[in-house]
Amino acid sequence: MPFAPRGRVELRNGFIVGIFNYCDRWCEACPFTARCRLFADMAEIEASLDPGLKALVEAPPLEPTPPPPPWLEELLQEMDKAIHEPANNQPPERPIPPEHAGIERRARGYCKRAYRWLTALESAASCGPADPRAVISRFHTLIAAKIHRALHGLANDAPEDRDWPPDYDGSAKVALLGIERSHAAWLELVQQGVTSDAHAAPLIADLVWLGEALELVFPNARAFVRPAFDEPDEVSRLLARERRR
Ligand code: SF4
């Protein structure tokens, strides 16, 4: 189950709780790497695969870690059991309704068309985050993935089982932001002469269509509060408090 955002940023062990659930996974351009548990875990895994950093990763902690309290031990055991037990009592997943299937198809279509353009270009992978080619490259798959998640989440929503804003709105918001950035990137590429108006026009049309469709299906998506990214004042206050300690 994804993190349940409540519009209040929270620090745990120095990391912002749930920040990576509604980000664009573009760590290279992210201002929160030092506060992201996922980034730290990934960096640790990468370091463990690098023989040069093995000694550092395997070094014993400076202070011995105290054993977890009994309640936490119990909770961890329950979570472990839930993960490993077959989900027999889970209702089968409902498919997305036919009226939403076109959105998913169009998102996949855009993804494929953008991918073809990118592979013909070859150099997009080596561009930095400020380059519009890198923006297209970063978001063409993310838009499709987030739309898929949002539509399936909506189809399978059970409002009585949650008391927090629905995950599908968060996913739709990330897709909408990716659509906006990709749209601007295509316009910039045309302006720079990297691609022609005729080439970019159908891709921009995909993005405009997708944006409008998402706004209709997820009217509350824009109001969804992504941990940290939509709470700059809360983050500043929290970090200032932490520094004072
Ligand atoms: S929150 Fe930032 S650092 Fe963490 S996974 Fe997302 S983009 Fe990467």
py3Dmol code that shows the C-alpha trace and the ligand (Angstrom):
import py3Dmol

protein = """\
ATOM      1  CA  MET A   1       0.000   0.000   0.000  1.00  0.00           C
ATOM      2  CA  PRO A   2       1.442   3.439  -0.839  1.00  0.00           C
ATOM      3  CA  PHE A   3       2.176   6.049   1.770  1.00  0.00           C
ATOM      4  CA  ALA A   4      -0.953   7.887   2.823  1.00  0.00           C
ATOM      5  CA  PRO A   5      -0.332  11.638   2.479  1.00  0.00           C
ATOM      6  CA  ARG A   6      -2.190  13.894   4.869  1.00  0.00           C
ATOM      7  CA  GLY A   7      -0.700  17.188   3.809  1.00  0.00           C
ATOM      8  CA  ARG A   8       1.821  17.331   6.657  1.00  0.00           C
ATOM      9  CA  VAL A   9       5.433  16.607   5.963  1.00  0.00           C
ATOM     10  CA  GLU A  10       7.028  14.272   8.474  1.00  0.00           C
ATOM     11  CA  LEU A  11      10.656  13.417   9.186  1.00  0.00           C
ATOM     12  CA  ARG A  12      11.681   9.939  10.296  1.00  0.00           C
ATOM     13  CA  ASN A  13      15.368   9.186  10.945  1.00  0.00           C
ATOM     14  CA  GLY A  14      16.202  12.294   8.950  1.00  0.00           C
ATOM     15  CA  PHE A  15      14.183  11.186   5.903  1.00  0.00           C
ATOM     16  CA  ILE A  16      10.940  12.735   4.671  1.00  0.00           C
ATOM     17  CA  VAL A  17       8.278  10.082   4.992  1.00  0.00           C
ATOM     18  CA  GLY A  18       6.840   8.902   1.672  1.00  0.00           C
ATOM     19  CA  ILE A  19       8.565  11.549  -0.448  1.00  0.00           C
ATOM     20  CA  PHE A  20       9.404   9.079  -3.217  1.00  0.00           C
ATOM     21  CA  ASN A  21       5.811   7.936  -3.739  1.00  0.00           C
ATOM     22  CA  TYR A  22       4.805  10.937  -5.839  1.00  0.00           C
ATOM     23  CA  CYS A  23       8.110  12.212  -7.256  1.00  0.00           C
ATOM     24  CA  ASP A  24       9.259  11.878 -10.856  1.00  0.00           C
ATOM     25  CA  ARG A  25      12.195   9.626  -9.912  1.00  0.00           C
ATOM     26  CA  TRP A  26      14.598  12.064 -11.511  1.00  0.00           C
ATOM     27  CA  CYS A  27      17.081  11.926  -8.662  1.00  0.00           C
ATOM     28  CA  GLU A  28      19.739  13.764 -10.638  1.00  0.00           C
ATOM     29  CA  ALA A  29      17.527  16.856 -10.590  1.00  0.00           C
ATOM     30  CA  CYS A  30      15.925  16.364  -7.178  1.00  0.00           C
ATOM     31  CA  PRO A  31      16.568  18.815  -4.312  1.00  0.00           C
ATOM     32  CA  PHE A  32      15.627  16.187  -1.726  1.00  0.00           C
ATOM     33  CA  THR A  33      18.157  13.415  -2.306  1.00  0.00           C
ATOM     34  CA  ALA A  34      19.621  13.865   1.186  1.00  0.00           C
ATOM     35  CA  ARG A  35      16.127  13.421   2.665  1.00  0.00           C
ATOM     36  CA  CYS A  36      14.960  10.486   0.596  1.00  0.00           C
ATOM     37  CA  ARG A  37      15.089   6.982   2.041  1.00  0.00           C
ATOM     38  CA  LEU A  38      14.786   5.400  -1.405  1.00  0.00           C
ATOM     39  CA  PHE A  39      17.724   7.403  -2.732  1.00  0.00           C
ATOM     40  CA  ALA A  40      19.822   6.416   0.282  1.00  0.00           C
ATOM     41  CA  ASP A  41      18.914   2.733  -0.135  1.00  0.00           C
ATOM     42  CA  MET A  42      19.688   2.801  -3.844  1.00  0.00           C
ATOM     43  CA  ALA A  43      23.022   4.516  -3.183  1.00  0.00           C
ATOM     44  CA  GLU A  44      23.851   1.836  -0.629  1.00  0.00           C
ATOM     45  CA  ILE A  45      23.001  -0.945  -3.071  1.00  0.00           C
ATOM     46  CA  GLU A  46      25.081   0.683  -5.788  1.00  0.00           C
ATOM     47  CA  ALA A  47      27.982   1.140  -3.407  1.00  0.00           C
ATOM     48  CA  SER A  48      27.771  -2.507  -2.354  1.00  0.00           C
ATOM     49  CA  LEU A  49      28.099  -3.509  -6.018  1.00  0.00           C
ATOM     50  CA  ASP A  50      31.156  -1.292  -6.407  1.00  0.00           C
ATOM     51  CA  PRO A  51      34.212  -3.230  -5.127  1.00  0.00           C
ATOM     52  CA  GLY A  52      35.981   0.049  -4.386  1.00  0.00           C
ATOM     53  CA  LEU A  53      33.345   1.008  -1.787  1.00  0.00           C
ATOM     54  CA  LYS A  54      32.728  -2.465  -0.336  1.00  0.00           C
ATOM     55  CA  ALA A  55      34.843  -1.850   2.774  1.00  0.00           C
ATOM     56  CA  LEU A  56      32.874   1.309   3.548  1.00  0.00           C
ATOM     57  CA  VAL A  57      29.505  -0.409   3.168  1.00  0.00           C
ATOM     58  CA  GLU A  58      30.527  -3.382   5.251  1.00  0.00           C
ATOM     59  CA  ALA A  59      32.134  -1.346   8.014  1.00  0.00           C
ATOM     60  CA  PRO A  60      30.408  -1.912  11.387  1.00  0.00           C
ATOM     61  CA  PRO A  61      28.147   0.915  12.577  1.00  0.00           C
ATOM     62  CA  LEU A  62      29.780   3.377  14.942  1.00  0.00           C
ATOM     63  CA  GLU A  63      27.260   2.582  17.664  1.00  0.00           C
ATOM     64  CA  PRO A  64      25.535  -0.773  18.136  1.00  0.00           C
ATOM     65  CA  THR A  65      21.901  -0.625  17.044  1.00  0.00           C
ATOM     66  CA  PRO A  66      19.579  -1.274  20.014  1.00  0.00           C
ATOM     67  CA  PRO A  67      17.131  -4.152  19.531  1.00  0.00           C
ATOM     68  CA  PRO A  68      13.665  -3.028  18.390  1.00  0.00           C
ATOM     69  CA  PRO A  69      11.015  -2.746  21.116  1.00  0.00           C
ATOM     70  CA  PRO A  70       8.652  -5.745  21.429  1.00  0.00           C
ATOM     71  CA  TRP A  71       5.717  -3.870  19.810  1.00  0.00           C
ATOM     72  CA  LEU A  72       7.838  -3.095  16.750  1.00  0.00           C
ATOM     73  CA  GLU A  73       9.093  -6.673  16.557  1.00  0.00           C
ATOM     74  CA  GLU A  74       5.464  -7.850  16.612  1.00  0.00           C
ATOM     75  CA  LEU A  75       4.447  -5.362  13.938  1.00  0.00           C
ATOM     76  CA  LEU A  76       7.348  -6.394  11.693  1.00  0.00           C
ATOM     77  CA  GLN A  77       6.401 -10.046  12.075  1.00  0.00           C
ATOM     78  CA  GLU A  78       2.814  -9.282  11.122  1.00  0.00           C
ATOM     79  CA  MET A  79       3.939  -7.312   8.066  1.00  0.00           C
ATOM     80  CA  ASP A  80       6.240 -10.132   7.053  1.00  0.00           C
ATOM     81  CA  LYS A  81       3.386 -12.612   7.377  1.00  0.00           C
ATOM     82  CA  ALA A  82       1.064 -10.415   5.324  1.00  0.00           C
ATOM     83  CA  ILE A  83       3.653 -10.109   2.553  1.00  0.00           C
ATOM     84  CA  HIS A  84       4.361 -13.836   2.336  1.00  0.00           C
ATOM     85  CA  GLU A  85       0.847 -15.182   2.752  1.00  0.00           C
ATOM     86  CA  PRO A  86      -1.010 -15.729  -0.523  1.00  0.00           C
ATOM     87  CA  ALA A  87      -3.659 -13.064  -1.034  1.00  0.00           C
ATOM     88  CA  ASN A  88      -6.513 -15.576  -1.117  1.00  0.00           C
ATOM     89  CA  ASN A  89      -9.048 -13.295   0.477  1.00  0.00           C
ATOM     90  CA  GLN A  90      -8.303 -10.383  -1.840  1.00  0.00           C
ATOM     91  CA  PRO A  91     -11.058  -9.564  -4.327  1.00  0.00           C
ATOM     92  CA  PRO A  92      -9.946  -9.908  -7.950  1.00  0.00           C
ATOM     93  CA  GLU A  93      -8.755  -6.683  -9.525  1.00  0.00           C
ATOM     94  CA  ARG A  94     -11.432  -4.835 -11.467  1.00  0.00           C
ATOM     95  CA  PRO A  95     -10.495  -3.765 -14.995  1.00  0.00           C
ATOM     96  CA  ILE A  96     -10.648  -0.115 -15.900  1.00  0.00           C
ATOM     97  CA  PRO A  97     -14.023   0.908 -17.382  1.00  0.00           C
ATOM     98  CA  PRO A  98     -14.237   1.009 -21.206  1.00  0.00           C
ATOM     99  CA  GLU A  99     -14.638   4.809 -21.194  1.00  0.00           C
ATOM    100  CA  HIS A 100     -11.172   5.136 -19.610  1.00  0.00           C
ATOM    101  CA  ALA A 101      -9.422   2.567 -21.784  1.00  0.00           C
ATOM    102  CA  GLY A 102      -8.787   5.172 -24.500  1.00  0.00           C
ATOM    103  CA  ILE A 103      -6.700   7.239 -22.061  1.00  0.00           C
ATOM    104  CA  GLU A 104      -4.419   4.342 -21.348  1.00  0.00           C
ATOM    105  CA  ARG A 105      -4.136   3.533 -25.065  1.00  0.00           C
ATOM    106  CA  ARG A 106      -3.245   7.110 -25.935  1.00  0.00           C
ATOM    107  CA  ALA A 107      -0.631   7.279 -23.147  1.00  0.00           C
ATOM    108  CA  ARG A 108       1.000   4.103 -24.476  1.00  0.00           C
ATOM    109  CA  GLY A 109       0.830   5.481 -28.007  1.00  0.00           C
ATOM    110  CA  TYR A 110       2.586   8.667 -26.922  1.00  0.00           C
ATOM    111  CA  CYS A 111       5.195   6.623 -25.092  1.00  0.00           C
ATOM    112  CA  LYS A 112       5.962   4.570 -28.213  1.00  0.00           C
ATOM    113  CA  ARG A 113       6.033   7.567 -30.539  1.00  0.00           C
ATOM    114  CA  ALA A 114       8.313   9.530 -28.200  1.00  0.00           C
ATOM    115  CA  TYR A 115      10.543   6.476 -27.774  1.00  0.00           C
ATOM    116  CA  ARG A 116      10.928   6.132 -31.551  1.00  0.00           C
ATOM    117  CA  TRP A 117      11.887   9.797 -31.794  1.00  0.00           C
ATOM    118  CA  LEU A 118      14.377   9.460 -28.952  1.00  0.00           C
ATOM    119  CA  THR A 119      16.057   6.357 -30.363  1.00  0.00           C
ATOM    120  CA  ALA A 120      16.513   8.081 -33.711  1.00  0.00           C
ATOM    121  CA  LEU A 121      18.138  10.964 -31.835  1.00  0.00           C
ATOM    122  CA  GLU A 122      20.636   8.801 -29.905  1.00  0.00           C
ATOM    123  CA  SER A 123      22.037  11.589 -27.720  1.00  0.00           C
ATOM    124  CA  ALA A 124      19.106  12.117 -25.302  1.00  0.00           C
ATOM    125  CA  ALA A 125      20.461   9.745 -22.660  1.00  0.00           C
ATOM    126  CA  SER A 126      23.587  11.832 -22.128  1.00  0.00           C
ATOM    127  CA  CYS A 127      21.760  15.188 -21.818  1.00  0.00           C
ATOM    128  CA  GLY A 128      21.494  16.901 -18.432  1.00  0.00           C
ATOM    129  CA  PRO A 129      18.128  17.615 -16.734  1.00  0.00           C
ATOM    130  CA  ALA A 130      17.977  21.144 -18.181  1.00  0.00           C
ATOM    131  CA  ASP A 131      17.926  19.817 -21.738  1.00  0.00           C
ATOM    132  CA  PRO A 132      14.453  19.402 -23.311  1.00  0.00           C
ATOM    133  CA  ARG A 133      15.527  16.078 -24.849  1.00  0.00           C
ATOM    134  CA  ALA A 134      16.227  14.751 -21.370  1.00  0.00           C
ATOM    135  CA  VAL A 135      12.799  15.960 -20.242  1.00  0.00           C
ATOM    136  CA  ILE A 136      11.083  14.049 -23.074  1.00  0.00           C
ATOM    137  CA  SER A 137      13.201  11.017 -22.290  1.00  0.00           C
ATOM    138  CA  ARG A 138      12.476  11.114 -18.566  1.00  0.00           C
ATOM    139  CA  PHE A 139       8.729  11.549 -18.805  1.00  0.00           C
ATOM    140  CA  HIS A 140       7.593   9.529 -21.813  1.00  0.00           C
ATOM    141  CA  THR A 141       7.492   6.288 -19.823  1.00  0.00           C
ATOM    142  CA  LEU A 142       6.603   7.909 -16.506  1.00  0.00           C
ATOM    143  CA  ILE A 143       3.453   9.503 -17.946  1.00  0.00           C
ATOM    144  CA  ALA A 144       2.198   6.135 -19.219  1.00  0.00           C
ATOM    145  CA  ALA A 145       3.106   4.371 -15.974  1.00  0.00           C
ATOM    146  CA  LYS A 146       1.418   6.956 -13.746  1.00  0.00           C
ATOM    147  CA  ILE A 147      -1.710   7.061 -15.910  1.00  0.00           C
ATOM    148  CA  HIS A 148      -1.917   3.279 -15.736  1.00  0.00           C
ATOM    149  CA  ARG A 149      -1.603   3.404 -11.954  1.00  0.00           C
ATOM    150  CA  ALA A 150      -4.150   6.204 -11.598  1.00  0.00           C
ATOM    151  CA  LEU A 151      -6.788   4.537 -13.800  1.00  0.00           C
ATOM    152  CA  HIS A 152      -6.399   1.133 -12.174  1.00  0.00           C
ATOM    153  CA  GLY A 153      -6.365   2.708  -8.714  1.00  0.00           C
ATOM    154  CA  LEU A 154      -9.616   4.519  -9.463  1.00  0.00           C
ATOM    155  CA  ALA A 155     -11.256   1.353 -10.814  1.00  0.00           C
ATOM    156  CA  ASN A 156     -10.321  -0.530  -7.661  1.00  0.00           C
ATOM    157  CA  ASP A 157     -10.860   2.208  -5.126  1.00  0.00           C
ATOM    158  CA  ALA A 158     -12.581   1.313  -1.881  1.00  0.00           C
ATOM    159  CA  PRO A 159     -13.188   4.652  -0.121  1.00  0.00           C
ATOM    160  CA  GLU A 160     -14.439   2.888   3.005  1.00  0.00           C
ATOM    161  CA  ASP A 161     -10.984   1.317   3.463  1.00  0.00           C
ATOM    162  CA  ARG A 162      -9.050   4.556   3.623  1.00  0.00           C
ATOM    163  CA  ASP A 163      -9.223   7.912   5.367  1.00  0.00           C
ATOM    164  CA  TRP A 164      -6.581   9.693   3.310  1.00  0.00           C
ATOM    165  CA  PRO A 165      -6.548  11.308  -0.151  1.00  0.00           C
ATOM    166  CA  PRO A 166      -6.611   8.592  -2.795  1.00  0.00           C
ATOM    167  CA  ASP A 167      -3.365   7.422  -4.334  1.00  0.00           C
ATOM    168  CA  TYR A 168      -4.892   7.685  -7.820  1.00  0.00           C
ATOM    169  CA  ASP A 169      -5.079  11.477  -7.481  1.00  0.00           C
ATOM    170  CA  GLY A 170      -1.387  11.585  -6.566  1.00  0.00           C
ATOM    171  CA  SER A 171      -0.467   9.419  -9.554  1.00  0.00           C
ATOM    172  CA  ALA A 172      -2.634  11.538 -11.863  1.00  0.00           C
ATOM    173  CA  LYS A 173      -0.945  14.683 -10.559  1.00  0.00           C
ATOM    174  CA  VAL A 174       2.525  13.307 -11.292  1.00  0.00           C
ATOM    175  CA  ALA A 175       1.332  12.404 -14.812  1.00  0.00           C
ATOM    176  CA  LEU A 176      -0.140  15.896 -15.317  1.00  0.00           C
ATOM    177  CA  LEU A 177       3.104  17.552 -14.249  1.00  0.00           C
ATOM    178  CA  GLY A 178       5.060  15.277 -16.594  1.00  0.00           C
ATOM    179  CA  ILE A 179       2.671  16.176 -19.426  1.00  0.00           C
ATOM    180  CA  GLU A 180       3.170  19.899 -18.839  1.00  0.00           C
ATOM    181  CA  ARG A 181       6.938  19.625 -18.733  1.00  0.00           C
ATOM    182  CA  SER A 182       7.007  17.434 -21.838  1.00  0.00           C
ATOM    183  CA  HIS A 183       4.753  19.853 -23.716  1.00  0.00           C
ATOM    184  CA  ALA A 184       7.078  22.757 -22.893  1.00  0.00           C
ATOM    185  CA  ALA A 185      10.089  20.618 -23.874  1.00  0.00           C
ATOM    186  CA  TRP A 186       8.620  19.845 -27.336  1.00  0.00           C
ATOM    187  CA  LEU A 187       7.992  23.546 -27.952  1.00  0.00           C
ATOM    188  CA  GLU A 188      11.559  24.314 -26.936  1.00  0.00           C
ATOM    189  CA  LEU A 189      12.918  21.618 -29.262  1.00  0.00           C
ATOM    190  CA  VAL A 190      11.004  23.125 -32.170  1.00  0.00           C
ATOM    191  CA  GLN A 191      12.309  26.555 -31.276  1.00  0.00           C
ATOM    192  CA  GLN A 192      15.879  25.239 -31.135  1.00  0.00           C
ATOM    193  CA  GLY A 193      15.449  23.524 -34.500  1.00  0.00           C
ATOM    194  CA  VAL A 194      16.175  20.090 -32.984  1.00  0.00           C
ATOM    195  CA  THR A 195      12.892  18.836 -34.416  1.00  0.00           C
ATOM    196  CA  SER A 196      10.353  20.203 -36.850  1.00  0.00           C
ATOM    197  CA  ASP A 197       6.913  21.546 -36.125  1.00  0.00           C
ATOM    198  CA  ALA A 198       5.428  18.726 -38.200  1.00  0.00           C
ATOM    199  CA  HIS A 199       7.257  16.098 -36.141  1.00  0.00           C
ATOM    200  CA  ALA A 200       6.363  17.587 -32.787  1.00  0.00           C
ATOM    201  CA  ALA A 201       2.722  18.442 -33.542  1.00  0.00           C
ATOM    202  CA  PRO A 202       1.216  14.909 -33.171  1.00  0.00           C
ATOM    203  CA  LEU A 203       3.160  14.327 -29.966  1.00  0.00           C
ATOM    204  CA  ILE A 204       2.029  17.628 -28.528  1.00  0.00           C
ATOM    205  CA  ALA A 205      -1.532  16.740 -29.564  1.00  0.00           C
ATOM    206  CA  ASP A 206      -1.204  13.488 -27.582  1.00  0.00           C
ATOM    207  CA  LEU A 207      -0.083  15.416 -24.519  1.00  0.00           C
ATOM    208  CA  VAL A 208      -2.852  18.015 -24.755  1.00  0.00           C
ATOM    209  CA  TRP A 209      -5.464  15.283 -25.188  1.00  0.00           C
ATOM    210  CA  LEU A 210      -4.087  13.309 -22.247  1.00  0.00           C
ATOM    211  CA  GLY A 211      -3.954  16.364 -19.992  1.00  0.00           C
ATOM    212  CA  GLU A 212      -7.566  17.261 -20.715  1.00  0.00           C
ATOM    213  CA  ALA A 213      -8.741  13.677 -20.233  1.00  0.00           C
ATOM    214  CA  LEU A 214      -6.942  13.384 -16.893  1.00  0.00           C
ATOM    215  CA  GLU A 215      -8.353  16.681 -15.612  1.00  0.00           C
ATOM    216  CA  LEU A 216     -11.853  15.368 -16.338  1.00  0.00           C
ATOM    217  CA  VAL A 217     -11.402  11.935 -14.786  1.00  0.00           C
ATOM    218  CA  PHE A 218      -9.363  13.175 -11.804  1.00  0.00           C
ATOM    219  CA  PRO A 219     -10.767  16.622 -10.961  1.00  0.00           C
ATOM    220  CA  ASN A 220      -9.050  16.607  -7.541  1.00  0.00           C
ATOM    221  CA  ALA A 221      -5.614  15.583  -8.761  1.00  0.00           C
ATOM    222  CA  ARG A 222      -4.194  19.117  -8.793  1.00  0.00           C
ATOM    223  CA  ALA A 223      -5.131  19.575  -5.142  1.00  0.00           C
ATOM    224  CA  PHE A 224      -3.278  16.424  -4.061  1.00  0.00           C
ATOM    225  CA  VAL A 225      -0.411  17.344  -1.723  1.00  0.00           C
ATOM    226  CA  ARG A 226       2.774  15.475  -2.609  1.00  0.00           C
ATOM    227  CA  PRO A 227       4.985  15.000   0.469  1.00  0.00           C
ATOM    228  CA  ALA A 228       7.632  17.772   0.539  1.00  0.00           C
ATOM    229  CA  PHE A 229       7.296  18.803  -3.125  1.00  0.00           C
ATOM    230  CA  ASP A 230       4.029  20.630  -2.466  1.00  0.00           C
ATOM    231  CA  GLU A 231       4.940  21.760   1.046  1.00  0.00           C
ATOM    232  CA  PRO A 232       8.004  24.028   0.719  1.00  0.00           C
ATOM    233  CA  ASP A 233       7.166  26.094   3.817  1.00  0.00           C
ATOM    234  CA  GLU A 234       6.540  22.997   5.923  1.00  0.00           C
ATOM    235  CA  VAL A 235       9.851  21.525   4.766  1.00  0.00           C
ATOM    236  CA  SER A 236      11.783  24.717   5.613  1.00  0.00           C
ATOM    237  CA  ARG A 237      10.185  24.883   9.063  1.00  0.00           C
ATOM    238  CA  LEU A 238      10.888  21.235   9.751  1.00  0.00           C
ATOM    239  CA  LEU A 239      14.513  21.432   8.679  1.00  0.00           C
ATOM    240  CA  ALA A 240      15.052  24.628  10.674  1.00  0.00           C
ATOM    241  CA  ARG A 241      13.626  22.912  13.770  1.00  0.00           C
ATOM    242  CA  GLU A 242      15.898  19.954  13.187  1.00  0.00           C
ATOM    243  CA  ARG A 243      18.967  22.190  12.898  1.00  0.00           C
ATOM    244  CA  ARG A 244      18.140  23.909  16.199  1.00  0.00           C
ATOM    245  CA  ARG A 245      18.120  20.628  18.110  1.00  0.00           C
TER     246      ARG A 245
END
"""
ligand_1 = """\
8
SF4
S 12.238 11.923 -3.995
Fe 13.937 12.696 -5.197
S 15.720 11.491 -4.540
Fe 13.861 10.386 -3.897
S 13.441 8.907 -5.548
Fe 12.254 10.792 -5.917
S 13.531 12.019 -7.285
Fe 14.860 10.466 -6.351
"""
view = py3Dmol.view(width=600, height=400)
view.addModel(protein, "pdb")
view.setStyle({"model": 0}, {"cartoon": {"style": "trace"}})
view.addModel(ligand_1, "xyz")
view.setStyle({"model": 1}, {"stick": {}})
view.zoomTo()
view.show()
